[in-house]
């Protein structure tokens, strides 16, 4: 038996998956509270003991991990124009698995510098200007950053004509220089930056998070958890040279504090009357909504969809919803018991709202425009209408009583006719939390990881938009 141990050091739980590489089967899973505040190895040992109670004392050929512990990979991003270089930088950071704590555009202000000083990032990504274009923004921001008393890794990925001045100004920061994320107008080049973000994560962030204490227990820590999930999603969609994938898909991960949406799709217009606006979208795209979650970020859900919507979706009165939301505010670890029908229904509504909001923000949109040739439509973002597969993960979706009803909120609806969300889809669920583990395994064994994903995902059924009913 050749076995591998795959670990996800999550912000709340450390999750372990043991895989038999010969039979290509999962032989056990276990979890324990992540102990990042003290010694992360304590939670590791507890989870490993629980796993061995299931598997016996097996030997692992290698032990690989991903991590989002202690806040994950926290990045700040700066660019020049919000819709261009700043957006390119944002897409690069999110695709690398980062959590963006601040996004700055144009020149940094005194208040911006105070915010950076009081809560410095793990990595600062500085962009601005196309090659040969504006140099003032990057150079000026570099001079301002050098006045800070804190130091952190900085990636320079903007106008190449500004790099020398920026390097000189930031000589006592750890500096990494990358090609411009937008070398020419409207053209994305984010893969080199994503590779460097991952390298910095491995070199610096792992040590800062205390994960180096487990080095002797692991073969490697390979990437941030969101990057592992994105890698698994892309593997599932595209397949390998010898194992076919399932095609374009959307993935949704609803958590307590954030909601992540992934799309592996071209997203180009299919109608000749539609023209694209803005940057080309990455084929493998991740967005994260930091204000949308079913425990720590319920206010974000309610403020956007409205309390009456939550009441209608849950079937509870407004008064009951308010009362239960107050309970969640006091105890964010509260999990509905089997007999707690009211809290279960509220969780259903909160997860539905999170899915609705996050998928609308992720998918592209259309706008009407009138030209000399008549009415045309302008597309911003990805057209996901033809995507036919949705993957659900995250605790609130894995444990939901009616996951298909929740997933329904990811589809096109006449309520938002200009949102380019899927029209219909087969829905699959990651019941055993294996996606991050398989993203890690894919670094060594792509074919095995893909076959396990395809076998372990549970197909829940088909859903159709109200336009198709």
SULTAGI-V394731 format. One record per pair of residues at least 12 apart in sequence whose C-alpha atoms are under 8 Angstrom apart, sorted by the first residue. I is the first residue (numbers start at 0). GAP is how many residues later the second one is. Records with the same first field share a line. If there is no record, write none. Layout:
I->GAP, GAP
This chain:
0->19, 20, 21
1->18, 19, 20, 58, 59
2->15, 16, 17, 18, 19, 55, 56, 57, 58, 59
3->14, 15, 16, 17, 56, 57, 58, 59, 60
4->12, 13, 14, 55, 57, 58, 59
5->12, 13, 57, 58, 59, 431, 434, 435
6->56, 57, 58, 59, 430
7->57, 58, 59, 60, 217, 428, 429
8->25, 56, 57, 58, 59, 60, 216
9->24, 57, 58, 59, 215
10->23, 57, 58, 59, 60, 61
11->21, 22, 57
12->18, 19, 20, 21
13->17, 18, 19, 20, 29, 30, 33
14->14, 15, 16, 17, 32
15->13, 14, 15, 31, 32, 35, 421
16->12, 13, 417, 420
20->427
23->424, 427, 428
24->427
25->426
26->28
27->23, 26, 27
28->22, 403
29->17, 18, 20, 21
30->15, 16, 19, 20
31->12, 14, 15
33->35
35->33, 34, 173, 174
36->33
38->171, 174
39->170, 171, 173, 174
40->170, 172, 173
61->156, 157
62->154, 155, 156, 157
63->154, 155, 156, 157, 158, 376, 377
64->153, 155, 156, 157, 158, 372, 375
65->155, 156, 157, 158, 159, 162, 370, 371, 374
66->154, 156, 157, 158
67->156, 157, 158
68->140
69->139
71->26, 27, 152, 153
72->24, 25, 26, 49, 50, 128, 132, 151
73->24, 25, 26, 27, 47, 48, 49
74->18, 23, 24, 25, 26, 27, 46, 47, 48, 49, 50
75->24, 25, 26, 27, 28, 45, 47, 48, 49
76->12, 13, 16, 23, 25, 26, 27, 47, 48, 49, 50
77->25, 26, 27, 28, 46, 47, 48, 49, 50
78->25, 26, 27, 47, 48, 49, 50, 59
79->25, 26, 27, 47, 48, 49, 57
80->24, 25, 47
81->23
82->195, 196
83->98, 102, 194, 195
84->42, 43, 44, 45, 73, 96, 97
85->17, 18, 19, 41, 42
87->93, 94, 100, 102, 191
88->36, 37, 38, 92, 101
89->13
90->99, 191, 194, 195, 196
91->89, 98, 99, 101, 102
92->101, 104
93->192, 193, 194
94->99, 132, 135, 189, 190, 191, 192
95->98, 99, 101, 102, 128, 130, 131
96->126, 127, 128, 129, 130, 131
97->126, 128
98->189
100->20
105->31
106->30, 33, 34
107->33, 36
112->31, 32, 35
116->31, 32, 33
119->30, 32
120->31
121->30, 31, 83
122->29, 30, 31, 32, 74
123->28, 29, 30, 31
124->29, 30, 31, 32
125->12, 28, 29, 30, 31, 32
126->29, 30, 31, 32, 53, 54
127->29, 30, 31
128->29, 30, 53
129->28, 29, 50, 52, 53, 54, 55
130->27, 28, 29, 30, 49, 51, 52, 53
131->27, 28, 29
132->26
133->25
134->24, 26, 27
135->26
137->20, 24, 28
138->23, 26, 27
141->24, 27, 28
142->23, 26, 27
144->25
145->23, 24
150->21, 22, 23
151->21, 22
152->20, 21, 22, 23, 47
153->19, 20, 21, 22
154->20, 21, 22, 23, 38
155->19, 20, 21, 22
156->20, 21, 22, 23, 24, 36
157->21, 22, 23, 24, 25
158->21, 24
159->19, 20
162->14
175->20
177->14, 15, 18
178->13, 14
180->12
185->92, 93, 94
186->92, 93
187->91, 92
197->25, 26
200->22, 23
201->19, 20, 21
205->15
221->218
222->217
224->211
225->210
226->212
227->207, 208, 209, 210, 211, 212
228->206, 207, 209, 210
229->32, 54, 55, 56, 209
230->208, 211
231->203, 204, 206, 207, 210, 218
232->16, 18, 29, 31, 202
233->30, 50
234->211, 215
235->214, 217, 218
236->12, 27
238->211
239->206, 207
241->205
242->204, 207, 208
244->205
247->15, 16, 17, 139, 140, 141
248->14, 15, 16, 138, 139, 140, 141, 142
249->12, 13, 14, 137, 139, 140, 141
250->12, 139, 140, 141, 142
251->103, 138, 139, 140, 141, 142
252->139, 140, 141, 144
253->39, 40, 97, 100, 101, 139, 140, 141, 142, 143
254->38, 39, 40, 139, 140, 141
255->37, 38, 39, 40, 41
256->33, 34, 35, 36, 37, 38, 39, 40
257->30, 31, 32, 33, 34, 35, 39
258->29, 30, 31, 33, 34, 95, 96, 99
259->26, 27, 28, 29, 98
260->25, 26, 27, 97, 98, 101
261->22, 23, 24, 25
262->20, 21, 22, 23
263->19, 20, 21
264->18, 19, 119, 122
265->15, 16, 17, 116, 117
266->14, 16, 114, 115, 116, 117
267->114, 115
268->110, 114
272->103, 104
273->102, 103, 104, 105
274->101, 102, 103, 104
275->102, 103, 104
276->101, 102, 103, 104
277->102, 103
278->102
279->101
280->100, 101
286->75
287->70
288->69
291->62, 66
292->57, 58, 61
293->53, 56, 57, 60, 102
294->33, 34, 37, 38
295->33, 36
297->52
300->49, 52, 53, 56
301->51
303->53
304->48, 52
306->14
309->36, 39, 40, 43
310->38
312->35, 36
313->31, 32, 34, 35
314->30
315->26, 29, 30
320->25
323->19, 22
346->49
347->52, 53, 54, 58
348->57
350->45, 46, 55
351->53, 54, 55, 57
352->56
354->51, 52, 54, 55
355->53, 54
358->51, 62
359->50, 59, 60, 61
362->18, 19, 20, 21, 56, 57, 58
363->15, 16, 17, 18, 19, 20, 55, 56, 57
364->14, 15, 16, 17, 18, 53, 54, 55
365->12, 13, 14, 52, 53, 54
366->12, 51
381->38
382->37, 38
383->36, 37, 38
384->27, 35, 36, 37, 38
385->36, 37, 38
386->35, 36, 37, 38
387->34, 35, 36, 37, 38
388->36, 37, 38, 39
389->35, 36, 37, 38
390->36, 37, 38, 39
391->15, 35, 36, 37, 38
392->36, 37, 38, 40
393->39
397->31, 32, 33
402->57
403->23, 56, 57, 58, 59
406->20, 56
407->55, 56, 57
409->12
410->12, 13, 53, 54
411->53, 54, 55
412->52, 53, 54
413->52, 53
421->43
422->41, 42, 44, 45
423->38, 39, 40, 41
424->37, 38, 39
425->33, 34, 35, 36, 37
426->32, 33, 34, 35, 36
427->29, 30, 31, 32, 33
428->28, 29, 30, 31
429->26, 27, 28
430->25, 26, 27
431->24
433->19
434->18
437->12, 14, 15
